[in-house]
């Protein structure tokens, strides 16, 4: 099994994304083929992982995919790499609310039998850093913390004090990183600006992180720690084993991409392809629907930041509305839901759904257990799924319309049409592989490949 290591932190804000991305890029520059992973449902960090590694960024989420799939998905995503770096989420032991750390970084590290390197923000502490490290080591002895990287260190004297504090714990300090203003990446209301939106700035930030890590981390010791990972016996996840493609014909499934629709899991396209689709990416800011489009997948992103530009592509808006009126199968998640509304913040969208959307000051964030409110081409009524919401927008539906999901507390969410399923909920289709298969089946019917 591939050498692997988890980069974690005591809490959010310690700099683990900078360190993880810097490690991935520095290792790649040192000649390693690196696979990058992110714990949890985050879409933005894997984009930076892709810039750093030159490979697709992937997520490991026990809540959305099921803990039984974490190791197989890891093996699938790490195929062909020489080392894997897994970036954690929040604090090491922070999992889904109301659970005993389910889907936390520690949980995933255990599922992968992977050692952990702890990134500690030392900016406001000296010897006390050692107490933090000792506490995290002792909290769960099933988690193997094999090293510490001290981040945001000011002076040589500060470094000496922090190192002295960690020494009694017996955990080696693998690196010390100084404060660096070049590492500032543009951010907005849901976190960092995706790499697909600001490619040049993302590449500059990755380069700066790589140089910082190269200068401050003992890469040989880091690789040695990764190679000391415990044996992990698992079969790699295989999308072809999850779905059964039709014998003939490949319907075109258009997948929105570009700067606006960058929130989607790598396995989404892999499952659609395995189910027999010809997956064609397009940029709704500039492009038309790909030729022969027989189904449409609209993922997540930041349409609220590009509402005017999306509206300006009137040709595409008209195409989508006309095609859906003719029965085009569509699955839309979050940003896709907004694009299907009549308008977003006053800018005309496709008008497929009888609804308007707008920005709000309220953040909606968290895992959701949802039940399909009605039977559609993609979900049967009563189907229970786990998803994730992450947005600051709100959708106001006209009277009537069938909701997509029932949520806890009697709430309803999303809207369906005969061939459309649109909601804020993001699903990881590895847990529901019949959904992409049903989308492709609907595409085949729309394309006339079968009755």
N, C-alpha and C positions, 0 to 999 in steps of 0.2 A: 504493500500500500504506500502511496505517495507520502513523502515527508510533509508534515502539516503542523501549523501552529495557530493559535487563536490570539488576537490582539484585543485586550479588554482594558477596562478602566474602572476606578471606583465609582465614577458618576459621569453623566454627560458633561461635556465641556472641557474634559481633560486633554483633548487633542488626539484621541485615538484614530480619527479619520485621517488627520495629517500624517500620523506615524504609520498607519497601515498603508496608505497610498504611497508614502515615501519609501517604505520597505519594499512594496511590490515593484516600484519603479527602479529602485537601487539594485534589487536582486536581478531584475531584467537586464539592467545595464552591465551587471557583473557576469552575464552569460547564462543565467537561469531562465527556464521557461516557467512562468509563474501563473498559477490559477488564483483568481481573487473571488472571495465570497463575502457576503454581508449577512449577519444574523438579523432576522426580522423582516418586516414588509417594506423597508426603505427602498425607494427607486432611484434616489439621487446619488448616493454613495457608490452603487455599482457602476454608474456612468463614469465616475472618476477612476474606479478600478479598471475599467476597460481601457481608458486612456493610459493608465500606468502599465498594464500588462500586455496590451495588444490582443487580448482575448475577451470574449463576452463576460460581463459581470453577472454574477448569479446570487440568488438569495437562498438562505437556509432558514426555514420558518416552521418550527414544529407545530405551531398553532394552525397555520393555513394549509400546510402540506400533510400534516400528521407526522408524529415523531418517528414512525416506522419508515418514512421515506427520506429522512434527513441524511443518513449515511449513503443510501443508494444515489440520491441526487448529488451529494458531494463527489462520489466516485465518478459519476457521469460527467460532471463539470470539470473535474481534475484530470480527465483522460488526456494523456499526451503531455502533461506538465511534469516538471521535475520537483516542484515545491508548491505548496498551497498556503496562502495567507488568508485567514478568516477574520474579518473585522467584526467585533462585537457590537452590541446595541446597549445604550444607556449604561447603568452600572452593571458590573459583572453578574450580580445575583438578581437583577430586576427583570421579572417576567410579566406575563399577563396578569392584570389586576385580579385580586381575589384568589390567586393560585399560589402554590408554594414554589414560585420561580419557574413555572412552566413556560417554555419557549424563551427562557433567558439565555444569555451568553454562556453561563455555567452549564445549563441544561444541554445546549448544543455541543459544548466542549466534551461533555461526558458521552454523548451519543457518538461523537467522532473519536473518542479516546485520544483526544488531542491535548498537548500541553498548552499552558496559557502564559503569555507575557503581559504583565500589568503596566499600563501607561499611567504614571502618577503626575498630576499637576503640582509641581513643587514651587510655584510662583509665590505662594504665601506661607511657606513652611520651610523648616530646615530639618533638624533631627526628628521632628514629629512625623515626617514621611515614613520613618521606620515603623511607627505604631500603626499607621494605615496599612502598610504591607503585611505586618504581622497579623492584624485583624482579619484581613482578607484570606490569608493562608489558613488561619485557624477556623474560619467560619464554616467551611465545608472541606473536609480532608479528601473528599472524592474528586475535588478539582485540583489539578497539579499545576501550581504556579511555579514556573521554572526560571523566571527572570523578571527584571524591572527595567523600564525605560523612564528616566526622569525627564519630564518635559517642562518647558518654560523656565529654565534655570537662568539666573541673572549673571552672576560673577563666579570666578574660580572659588572664592571663599564660600559662596552659597552652595556650589557643587560639593565642596568638601564636607560641609555640614550635613547635607542630604545623604551623601554616601555613608558618612559615619552613622547616621541614624538607621540606614538599611542594613548595615554590616551584621548586627547581632541576629537578624532574622535568618541568616544563612542563604537568602535568595540573592543570586548574583545580579549586579547592575550591568545590564547588557549595553546600555547607552545613556548618554546625557545630551539633550537637545536644548540649545539656547533659543531665546525669543527671536523671532524673525518676522519682520513686517511683510516680507514678500509672500508669506503664506496666506495672506488675507484673500479670501475668495468671495465674490459678490453673493449676498444673501437676500432673501425676501421672506414673505410671510409664512412659508412652509419650510424654511431652511435654506440650504445653499441653492444658488441658481444651477440648474442641470448643466452638465458638461456639453450636451448637445446644443444648448442655447448660446453659450459663450466659449466656443471651442478654443480660441487663442488664449483666453484668460485661464481656462482649465488646464491647458497644456503648460502654460507658464507656472501655474501653481504646482502642478505635478513635478515639473523640473526642479522647482525650488525645494519641494519636500524631499525629492530624491537626493539632492545635494546635501541638505541638512542631515538626512539619515546616513548618507555615505560618510560624512565627516564625524558624526557623533555616535554611531552605533557599531558595535562589533558584529559585522555581518557574518563572519565565520562562526562565531558563537551562536548567533541566531539560527543559522542553518543547522548547526549541530543539535540545537535544542529541538528543531523541527524533525530531524532524523531520529530523535529519541522517542518519537510518538509510539504509543503502544500499538501492537498489531490490531488491525481492523479488518475483519472478514465480512465482506458484504458484496452483493451483486450490484453492479452499476445499473441505475435506472435507465430504461430503454424506451423511448417514446413509441417505437414500433411494436413493443409488447403491450402497450396500453390501448391501442386502437386497431381496428381492422379496416384497411383501405379497400375501396371498391376495385374491381378487376380492371376497368377501363376508364379513361378520361380523367382529366385533372381540372376541376373547376377553379377559377381564379378567386381567391379570397384576398380582398384588398385590406391592408393593414396600415392604418394611419401612423405616420412617423414624423420626422423633422423636429424642429425646436419645440413645437407645441405639444405633441403627443409622444413624449419620450418615456412615460411611465408604463412599462409593460415588462413582464417576466420573460427571460430568454426562452424558457420552455414553451411559452405560448406558441411561437412560430414553429418550434420543433414538433409539437403535438399536431398542429394543423397540417404540416407537411407529411407527417407519418400517417395521418388520416386520409391522405390523398389529394390535398390541396396544392395548388400552385400559389404560394404566398407572394403577393406583390406589394411592396412598400411604396407609399407615396406621401408627399408633404402637402397637407391641406392648405398651407399658406400660398402655394404657388401652382400645384399640380391639378390635373383633372383625375377622375377615377381611372385606374388602369384599364386598358382595353380588355373587354370580356369579363369585367367584374361580375361575380355571381353571388358574393356575400361580402359583408363589410364588418371589420372589427375596429372599433374606436376605443383606444385605451385612455390612460390618464395623462395628466400634464398640467400646463398652465394656460388654458385658453383665455382666462381673464386678463392675462398680460398681453395678449395678441388679438383681442376681440376685433379691433378695427381692421387689422390685416386679414383675419379670417373672413370678415364680412366683405372685404373688397374682392375676394375670390368668388364673385357671384356665379361664375360658370360652374364651379364645383358645388356650390350650395344648391343650385338648380338641378344639377345632375343627381345629387343625393336625394333630394325631395322627389324628383320624378321616378327614380329607381325604386325608392321605398314604396311609393304609391302603386308601383307595379309589382310589389311583392318581394323586393330584395331583402334577404335575411340580414339582420343587423344585431350585433351584440355591442353595447356601449357601456363603458365604465367611467364614471366620474367626468373627466373632460369630455368624453364622448356624449354623455348625457347632456351637458351644457350645449354642445355643438348641435344637437338635435332639437333644441328648444327654438322658439320663435325669435328670441333675442337674448343677448347677454350684455348686461350693463348698457342697454339702449342700442346695441349694434345688432343688426339683422343676422340671424343664423339660418339654419336650413328650414326651420318651421315644420319639421317632421312631427314634433310633439306639441300638444296644446299647452305650452308652458313658457314661462319667462324665467331667466336666471339673473342673479346679481351677486356682487361681492357683499360680504358682511364682515363685521369685526369679530364674529364668533368663530373659534376654531372647533371643528368637529373631528375627533381623532379617537381611534380605538378599534379593537377587534369586535366583530359582531357575529352572533349566531342568528341566521335568517332562515325563514321558511318561505318557499315559493308560494305566492298568493294565488296563482292560477296556472293552468297548464299552457305551455307555449311550445314552440318547436324545439326549445332548448332545455326546458325544465318542466317536470311534472308537478302539479299542485301537491303541496305538502313536502316537497323535497327540502331537506335541511342541509344547510351549508355553513361554512365559516368564511367570513370575509373581513375586509378592513376598510375603514373610512378615513379620509385624510383630506380635508378641504375647509375653505373659508367662504364658500359660496352657498347660496340657497336657491332652490327651485320652487316656484309657485305654479301649481297646476291649476288649470281651469276645472270647473265642476265636471265630475264624471271621470272616466278613464280607469283602467284596471291597474292597481299597484303591482309592482314587481315582487316585493318582499313584505312579509310580516316580520317586525322586529320585536324584541322583548318590550313589555310595557304597553302592548297594544298599538304600537306605532306602525305605520306603513311607509314604504320607501320605494322610489322609482316608479316607472310606468311601463306598461307593455302595449303593444299593438299586434295585429296578427303575425307580423314577421319581425317585430322589434322587441328586444329586451334591453331596457336602459335603466341604470341606477347608479348611485354613488358607490356601490359596493365593489371593491376589487377582490376577485377570486384568484387563487393560484390553481390553475387548471390541472396540475399534477394530482390534486385530490379529487378532481371531477373530470377525468379524461373523456367521459361520455359527452361532455358539453362541446368541446371542439369537434368531436366526431359528429355530433348532431348538427353543428353549424355547417360542416362540410357536406353532410347528407342533404341539408336544405339547399345548399349551393348547387348541388348536382341536379336537384329538381328544378331550381330556377334556371339553370343553364340548359335544361332539356336533355341531360345525360341519362335521366331515368324518370319514370313516372311516379 
